Amino acid sequence: MTKYKWLEKQKLAIMEPINNVEITTFGCRLNIYESEAIKEQLKSNNYTDDVIVFNTCAVTKEAEKQAVQAIRKAKRDYPHKKIIVTGCAAQLDPAKFAQMPEVDKVLGNQEKFIQKNYDFKLEPEKILVDDIMLAKETAGHIVSSFDGMIRSFVQIQNGCNHRCTFCTIPFARGNSRSVPIAAIVDQIKQLVDNGYKEVVLTGVDITDFGLDLPGTPTLGEMVKRLLTLVPDLPMLRLSSLDVAEIDPLLFELMAYEPRIMPHAHISLQAGDNMILKRMKRRHNREQVLEFCHNLRKLRPDTIFGADIIAGFPTETEEMFQNSFDLISQASLQLLHVFPYSARKNTPASRMPQIPKQIRKERAEKLRAEGQRELEKFLSNAIGKQYRVIVEKNDLARSENFLQVRLPKNYPEGMILDVTISGCQGKELLAI
C-alpha cells in the first residue's frame, strides 16, 4: 500500500515501496499523479529491480536542492539500491543529476512513462531525455487507484503555452496538450467504481484545456460533460486557475453546481499590475478582485487560495504593498507564498534583483496576512453546517478544503454533514 507523508514546507511525498520500488515525489499534484502512474506501470509489469525513483520539481532552486539532498541520503541509507531521477528538474538539467555518483539513470518527463527505460539491461544508457518541445500528446497512462489516499487526481492537461518571465516549467513540460474528454470520463468512471468519492482535476495550466482538441472545448464544457456522464461522482475539485482564462460556463458551474467544491486556487503570483506585466501574466489585480467578489457573492462558503511570489525583481515597497493589500481585499485564505527564486536563462533572472533578506521578510508578511484571513474565516464558520469527507479516523476535510476534527472515528471516505462548534489552530472542531 502506498502512503503519502506530507511535509508541507518541503512539498514532498514519499511512497512506501511496491515490490522493490520506492518513489519519492517533489512538487505539484501533477507530479503526484504521474508518480502513481509510474508505480502502477511498474507494478503491473512485475518490475523486480531494487530501485528508488525520484520524481523531481523545478519551480524553485530550493526544490532542486532538496531533491539532491534526498538522493544523497537515500544512497547512504540504501547503498544496494539503484537510483533513477526523473521529473522537471531532470528534464531541464539531466547532466547535473547524471554527474552525481549516487545516480544510475536519468529519465525525461516523457521517457518516465516508458516501461523498458527502467530496465538497465534493455536500456543501459544513463541519460534518456528527449526534446520535450516536440511532445504533441499527453502520455497515455491511466491511474485506477491511489493507495492510501481518499481523493484521487486526474490529469486533464500537460505543458504550458505561456512564457512567464520567471518560469522554466514550459521547457520542462512542453507546450500545452489536453487529454481527450472521453479518456478523462473513462478514468473518472473507473475511479468512482473503485470507491473514490473526490476527484481533483490537475495539470500545468488547466484553464488552457481544449485549445488543441477538435472543436476546442473549454474547461467549462469539459467539466459539464464530465458531471453529466459520471453522475455518481459526489465531489469534484479543480486545481490552480488563471482568472483571465475562466470561461463563463466554468464560472457558472463553480457558482451553482454543488458537486464542484467551493475552493478556488488562483495562480496569482502578484497583486501589483506593473509586476504582473513584468512577469508576463495574463491577468491584472482588478480581474482577481472581480472574480473573488462575484463568486463569493453567489457562493459565500467559497475559500480562495493563491500562489504568490515575494520579492520579484524590481518590486518596490509600494508594489509589494499592493500584493499585501490584495490578500485582504480579495479575502484570500490559503496561500502558497514563495520568495522569488531566480531560474537560469529566464528573463526575470536578468532583471534588477531584490536582496534575498527582503524577499524572505516580504514572504513572511504575506503569509501572516493570509493567516489572519484564514483565522477570520474559521471564526465565522462556527455554528455552520459543513459537508465533510473523512480522511482518517477523526480527521476530515470540508468541501472548502478546511481540516475538520470529528467527535469520534469514522470510516475513511465517508461523507458526513457536521456542525462546527469551534476552531483550534487551523482546525475546525465538529459536533
Secondary structure as the mmCIF struct_conf table of DSSP 4:
data_model
#
loop_
_struct_conf.conf_type_id
_struct_conf.id
_struct_conf.beg_label_comp_id
_struct_conf.beg_label_asym_id
_struct_conf.beg_label_seq_id
_struct_conf.end_label_comp_id
_struct_conf.end_label_asym_id
_struct_conf.end_label_seq_id
STRN STRN1 LEU A 7 LEU A 7
TURN_TY1_P TURN_TY1_P1 GLU A 8 LYS A 11
STRN STRN2 LEU A 12 ILE A 14
HELX_LH_PP_P HELX_LH_PP_P1 MET A 15 PRO A 17
STRN STRN3 ILE A 18 ILE A 18
TURN_TY1_P TURN_TY1_P2 ASN A 19 ASN A 20
STRN STRN4 VAL A 21 PHE A 26
BEND BEND1 GLY A 27 GLY A 27
HELX_RH_AL_P HELX_RH_AL_P1 ARG A 29 SER A 44
TURN_TY1_P TURN_TY1_P3 ASN A 45 ASN A 46
BEND BEND2 ASP A 49 ASP A 49
STRN STRN5 VAL A 51 THR A 56
BEND BEND3 VAL A 59 THR A 60
HELX_RH_AL_P HELX_RH_AL_P2 LYS A 61 ASP A 77
TURN_TY1_P TURN_TY1_P4 PRO A 79 HIS A 80
BEND BEND4 LYS A 81 LYS A 81
STRN STRN6 LYS A 82 GLY A 87
HELX_RH_AL_P HELX_RH_AL_P3 CYS A 88 LEU A 92
HELX_RH_AL_P HELX_RH_AL_P4 PRO A 94 ALA A 98
TURN_TY1_P TURN_TY1_P5 GLN A 99 GLN A 99
BEND BEND5 MET A 100 MET A 100
TURN_TY1_P TURN_TY1_P6 PRO A 101 GLU A 102
STRN STRN7 LYS A 105 LEU A 107
TURN_TY1_P TURN_TY1_P7 ASN A 109 GLN A 110
HELX_RH_3T_P HELX_RH_3T_P1 GLU A 111 PHE A 113
HELX_RH_3T_P HELX_RH_3T_P2 GLN A 115 TYR A 118
TURN_TY1_P TURN_TY1_P8 PHE A 120 LEU A 122
BEND BEND6 LYS A 126 LYS A 126
STRN STRN8 ILE A 127 LEU A 128
HELX_RH_3T_P HELX_RH_3T_P3 ILE A 132 LEU A 134
BEND BEND7 GLU A 137 GLU A 137
TURN_TY1_P TURN_TY1_P9 ASP A 147 GLY A 148
BEND BEND8 ILE A 150 ILE A 150
STRN STRN9 ARG A 151 GLN A 155
STRN STRN10 GLN A 157 ASN A 158
BEND BEND9 ASN A 161 ASN A 161
TURN_TY1_P TURN_TY1_P10 THR A 165 PHE A 166
HELX_RH_AL_P HELX_RH_AL_P5 ILE A 169 ARG A 173
BEND BEND10 ASN A 175 ASN A 175
STRN STRN11 ARG A 177 SER A 178
HELX_LH_PP_P HELX_LH_PP_P2 VAL A 179 PRO A 180
HELX_RH_AL_P HELX_RH_AL_P6 ILE A 181 ASP A 193
TURN_TY1_P TURN_TY1_P11 ASN A 194 GLY A 195
STRN STRN12 GLU A 198 THR A 202
BEND BEND11 VAL A 204 ASP A 205
HELX_RH_3T_P HELX_RH_3T_P4 ILE A 206 ASP A 208
TURN_TY1_P TURN_TY1_P12 PHE A 209 ASP A 212
BEND BEND12 LEU A 213 LEU A 213
TURN_TY1_P TURN_TY1_P13 PRO A 214 GLY A 215
HELX_RH_AL_P HELX_RH_AL_P7 LEU A 219 LEU A 229
TURN_TY1_P TURN_TY1_P14 PRO A 231 ASP A 232
STRN STRN13 MET A 235 LEU A 238
STRN STRN14 LEU A 241 LEU A 241
HELX_RH_3T_P HELX_RH_3T_P5 VAL A 243 GLU A 245
HELX_RH_AL_P HELX_RH_AL_P8 PRO A 248 TYR A 256
TURN_TY1_P TURN_TY1_P15 PRO A 258 ARG A 259
STRN STRN15 ILE A 260 ILE A 260
BEND BEND13 PRO A 262 PRO A 262
STRN STRN16 HIS A 263 GLN A 269
BEND BEND14 GLY A 271 GLY A 271
HELX_RH_AL_P HELX_RH_AL_P9 ASN A 273 MET A 279
TURN_TY1_P TURN_TY1_P16 LYS A 280 LYS A 280
BEND BEND15 ARG A 282 ARG A 282
HELX_RH_AL_P HELX_RH_AL_P10 ARG A 285 LEU A 298
TURN_TY1_P TURN_TY1_P17 PRO A 300 ASP A 301
STRN STRN17 ILE A 303 ALA A 310
BEND BEND16 GLY A 311 GLY A 311
TURN_TY1_P TURN_TY1_P18 PRO A 313 THR A 314
HELX_RH_AL_P HELX_RH_AL_P11 GLU A 317 ALA A 330
TURN_TY1_P TURN_TY1_P19 SER A 331 SER A 331
STRN STRN18 LEU A 334 PRO A 339
TURN_TY1_P TURN_TY1_P20 LYS A 344 ASN A 345
HELX_RH_3T_P HELX_RH_3T_P6 PRO A 347 ARG A 350
BEND BEND17 MET A 351 MET A 351
HELX_LH_PP_P HELX_LH_PP_P3 PRO A 352 PRO A 355
HELX_RH_AL_P HELX_RH_AL_P12 LYS A 356 ALA A 381
TURN_TY1_P TURN_TY1_P21 ILE A 382 GLY A 383
STRN STRN19 GLN A 385 LYS A 392
TURN_TY1_P TURN_TY1_P22 ASN A 393 ASP A 394
STRN STRN20 LEU A 395 SER A 398
TURN_TY1_P TURN_TY1_P23 GLU A 399 ASN A 400
BEND BEND18 PHE A 401 PHE A 401
STRN STRN21 GLN A 403 ARG A 405
BEND BEND19 PRO A 407 LYS A 408
TURN_TY1_P TURN_TY1_P24 GLU A 412 GLY A 413
STRN STRN22 ILE A 415 GLN A 424
TURN_TY1_P TURN_TY1_P25 GLY A 425 LYS A 426
STRN STRN23 GLU A 427 ALA A 430
#
